[in-house]
């Protein structure tokens, strides 16, 4: 009975998640005044980028989705972590607090966070404003490891030296965290609660969560997890200057201010235009394309919005190649705006095929090894915390069981020539280590995994954590008695772990 009840709960959860996809109207590029050939080239160029995993792509024009790609094993219903693209959503919440007369741009941070101040209040700290936090010009030198070392982020950050607030762009996720803390203090609600009530709820965006700090504040500068189509909806809402289905969710003036350049790096003047030197708005970047702006997160999380062409492009993935995805938008997609194709059906078919059949690489090799029937790998101490790995066949299906130093264990189903899905009881690998880094996130992390014997003594297993971001490749060398573990967010630093015992 318990198993049946658990299955019903899982079925309800999956149904709820899927109901949030497919809500934007679908169309074709040609019907929305876009060159089908340009969209096809754009999709193909994205999928061909080196050192880049593409997880989700959506192209929206005039509020219609004209192309979407969710390369297997990723699915439209899978949420995705945004890293710094989360910052734009904090700015939306700040705008709501300002509209409610609970906050002003020139309010002093020290006056709001009075109980978190150091014993001695410097003149510079006393002058720091909400506007300075929005423009990344707090005057505090960024400290990217502070959040991993201490739990009291507000007090620790405010105790740092402050120099000339408002003068220089110093990009820092803690500035956004402080905005999140300020919104929570003046409204009595977390940023996520406020957005759920005022923005996400009216837009039917419910598959969303946000990491919390040790003090129970949405992390702000990172940690938002949300579906690609929900991001496309928000992009459309912003292009409509805060309106959604005839309802003004965010004030028009605030959207205008959010997306206007207010500051730039000191050395940007006179340099060739790039997507990093066109200026910073309120938690939004201006783009190399003159009329476009974007939410931008590490490893290639983008929501690109161009009011001039009424286009939204969502790209989510795992990339170590800088702004290569943005270049595909400017070079391949944008030249196709308001360009009429000759209507070659082969081009439309090719685009449809690319979108429907896209897949990340599966491990290549044999289904079974002629020399190894099964293996238990006892690992020496390692940064992944894995103590033992068992790979075996159960009910004619391959399974990997991971035993961790902390006593936890995980079953991960493995496909051969396809991806098999499962769920974690714990947490996926993550590229950052802030205190309480999974606080606030629903622990429904999903896996999709596949295997192959690349040689008679070498087993490769690829695991994607499809509703997060990360992926791990495990390579078992039964001859050398090693396991090599490589994470997609740090592929140049694989961990080679000797095995204390190998049973064959």
Buried (B, 14 or more C-beta within 10 A) or exposed (E): EEEEEEEEEEEEEEEEBEEBBEBBEEBBBBEBBBBBBBBBBBBBBBBEBEEBBBBBBBBBBBBBBBBBBBBBBBBBBBBBBBBBBBBBBBBBBBBBBBBEEBBEBEBBBBEBBEEBBEEEEBEBBBBBBBBBBBBBBBBBEBEEEBBEEEEEBBBBBBBBEBEEBBEBBBBBBBBBBBBBBBBBBBBEBBBBBBBBEBBBEBBBBBBBBBBBBBBEBBBBBBBBBBBBBBBBBBBBBBBBBBBBEEEEBBBEEBBEBBBEBBBBBEEBEEEEEBBBBBBBBBBBBBBBBEEBBBBBBBBBBBBBBBBEBBBBBBBBBBBBEEBBBBBBBBEBBBEBBEEEBEEEEEBBEBBBEBBEEBEBEBBEBEEBBEEBEEBBBBBEEBEBBBBBBBBEEEEEEBBBBBBBEEEBBBBBBBBBEEBBBBBBEBBBBBBBEBBBBBBBBEEBBBBBBBBBBBBBBBBBBBBBBBBBBBBBBBBBBBEBBBBBBBBBBEEEEEBEBEBEEBEE
